[in-house]
Amino acid sequence: MESEFSGCFPDDAEKSLRDLHADRERLVQRARVSPLVLAGFGAAGGVGVASAATTNPGGNYEPPMLGMAALVAVVILGYLVRRVIGVRFRSWGVAAITAAVGVVIVCMALYSVSLGLVASGHHWPVALTSAAAFVVAMAGAAASYRGAIRNLHSA
């Protein structure tokens, strides 16, 4: 039994695959996120941690609305990244997910430390934990983005 492929030659298929690979390489090279967007992710992390300074820790604790606003900002920034670079990541990859989860864990820990500082009457050191959250969130967003690009590149 023979298969007849009219008009399909192995050389054409190989050329098409090379062209697809070259297109993917160009896409990966062009897909850059602005440092301002990364700073936006950092600012969201910093504001989320800084919101501890406006709380009243203890029995009357209510989560600050500023922290929720920071979460909404992260979702909006994620959407803007997708719109600006034109790439929808179907799969982030292990490195990107690890970086994103790491940012969440570190920011939650810094928020808890900030609550402890506020509860003990030390409001000014919250500025330090907020600055640390800014740096961690910005660096983590960059690492997560690089991991997602590497995953796209290797797919």
N, C-alpha and C positions, 0 to 999 in steps of 0.2 A: 504494500500500500504506500503510495507516494502522496505527498502534500504538494500542491501547486500554489506557490506564492507569486502571483503576477505583480511584477513591478517592485518586489522587495528583495534587496540584495544585502548581504552581510556588511558590505562596506558602507552602505547608506545608513544602516542601523547603528554601526559603530560611530559614524560621523554625527548622527543625531544625539547619541549618548555623550559624545565629547562636547557638543554644543550645549546640552543641558547642564553638564558639569561646569562649563565656563560661565553660563548664566548664573548658576548658584554661587560661584566664586565672586562674580561681580556684585551680586546681591549682598553677600556677606560683607564685602569690603565697603559698600555704600551704606550699610545699616549702622549708622552712628546715632547715639542719643546725645542730645545737647547736655553740657555740664549744668545748665540751668535746670533741666528736668531732674537730673540726679540731685542737685541741691534742693529741689522741691521735695523729693523723697526724704532727704535729710531733715528738711524743715518740718515735715509732717511727723517724723520721729521725735525731733526736739520739742515740738509743740505738745505732742502727746505726753511726753515725760514732764514737761513744764506745767502741764495742767494739774499736776499733783499739788502745786503751790496754792491753788485756789480752792482746795478741798478742805473738808473738816473731818480728818480721820477719826475713827472711833465708832461708837454706836449709831451716830447719825450720818454715817458715810453715804454719800450719793456719788455715783460716778460723774465726773465733770463732762459737760457737753462739748468742751473744747477737744477732749480726747476723741469723741465721736466725729467731730469735724475733721480731725487729722486722719481718721480712718477713711472718711469720704474722700478726702484729698488724695489719698493713696490710690483709691479706685479710679478717680478721675485722671490722675497722672498716668496710671497704667493704660487707660484707654487712649490717652493722647500719644503715648509712646507708640502704640500700635498704629494709630492714624498717621503719625509723622513719618515713621520708617516704612510703613506699608507692608509689614510682615506680621502675620498672625502665627504665634508660636503654638503649634498643636501639641508639642511636647517640650517641656522646659529642659529636661535632663536632670541628672542627679546633682550636678554641681550647682545649678541655678536654684533648685528646690532647697538644697542644703543652705545656701546663702540666705535665701528668703526666710526660712525657718529660723536660722541663726539670728537674723535681725529682730524678728518678733520676740524670740526668747530673751535676747540681751535688752531690748527696749522694755519688756515686761519687768525684768530684774531691776533695771534702772528706775522704772516707775515705782516699784516696791521700795527701793532705797529712798526715793524722793518722799514717798508717803511717810516712811519712818523718820526722815529728817523733819518734815513738817509737823509730825506728831510730837516730836521732842522740842519743837519751838525754833528750829533752825531753818528758816526759810531761804536764806541767801545761798546755801550750798546747792540748792535745787538748780541754780544756774549752771553749776558745774556738771551735774548729771544730765541736764538738758543738752549742754554742749557735747557731752560724750555721746548722747543718743543721736544728735545731728551727724556726727562723724561716722558712727557705726551704721546708721541708716543710709547715708550717702555712699559709703564704701560698700555696704552690702547690696545696695541697688546696682551699683556698677558691677560687682562680682556676679550677681544674679543675671544681669543682662549679658555679660561676657559668656557665662555658662550656657545661656539659651542660644546665643549665636554659635558657640562651638557645637552645640547639639544640632543646630540647623545645618552647620557646615558638614558635619559627619553623617547626616542622614542620607 
